[in-house]
């Protein structure tokens, strides 16, 4: 009886239907995906349970093919009288399990073997040779005038994965920095030793580099760490982590200025390429790159740019996928900061009415690739290129060039970003929505005047 493949906690969701292969989409919380636990084409017991249609279910033997689909090869039982269920598309679970019939068959085989071996014990010289052991293996050893079976798990043994297992404490000599007690056959002066009571030392090249003391303090470059993390340096620049050319990757500043820096200290931050700057006097954290401050984490927990209206969050080529917030964004709308042009022109209102007719539902291509056409959700909006074309047709913006690059536009709701190797069109939906509302309001006003 072939033994099917087994693995724990493998269960995924699925939305497909029919009698053929089913494509898993994502792991059920607390479980693993088939692709992460089951080799391709390894046969295993499966269970399919409908969620949207709980009356539909099926168990049997199957495999995961090269495309990642569950192929149902042998149906053991189902809601369709033991035949393959023609599942209705909708939410269901696919699980790796153990079939009840397999247990019954295993018990029958075990009983048959047991009855034939009760009175027999083969000679050890007839046993097959194996390259590795298992924890449940037994060795027959001489004990006094008799014999005893010794579990392999009580010894150091090499398992099927090539790992030597030790089922119990491993005790070594203390060793030293020059000759650590745990080292490597090709590098005997690199490893772990016990430099003092309740302490661990990490050694490379015969020199201790890291010390974990009896109090739990960790020392880098010191054998007497005085704090939870104590980094010591014999150089004049005692940066915690230092890059090349005296450029500090991380730095610390107390109320007197920069405590560790390539410069002279005081109020400056020294010579650096990137800097994490703790300012105790203001209880702030400041982030620097390329010699300039970029972000601040204030003492009250706000994360803000170093200068007002100076940085974007993400770029056209590196976007955030989803923004979660407790309320909507606040955009500056102070009349004192605006030069007012006034209401939309007739051409602009015509464009707005045409853009409103362009509104429709769509699915993102990457979502279809990940979830399938049935699983990808519908969004509602416009296609940026279509909006640009309508505005150009009304003579409001320059048309898009033959190579796909847009022309000039004075309208901020039309966006385009280009970079080496790519480009992307976009819109500002809040401004576009207000633009469309203005056209609708003008249209309603005209209808009411004509009534």
Helices and strands as residue ranges (DSSP letters): E 11-14, E 22-23, E 26-27, H 34-37, E 44-50, E 57-64, E 69-78, E 92-97, H 100-117, G 124-126, E 138-143, E 146-151, G 152-154, E 157-158, E 164-165, E 182-184, E 187-193, E 200-204, E 207-212, E 218-220, E 229-231, E 241-242, G 244-246, E 248-250, E 253-254, E 257-258, E 274-279, E 284-289, E 292-297, E 303-305, G 335-337, H 346-358, E 360-362, H 365-371, E 379-381, H 384-393, E 414-419, E 422-427, H 429-450
